[in-house]
Amino acid sequence: MFNPFNMAKDMKGMEKMVKPALEKFMKESGFVKKDELDKANERIDSLEKRVAELEKL
């Protein structure tokens, strides 16, 4: 018989097992955090502006 309480308990157990592996995979596969990506995009934008200013001269 289906018992939703047991299913929730099983899912918590699976999460505990899968979460460390998922975090390791994300670190090793090249995924980046959103704040790191935003900083890189801001830096690229500022460099593009500087290059555009130098091209005008």
Beta strands, then each sheet from edge to edge (+ up, - down):
end
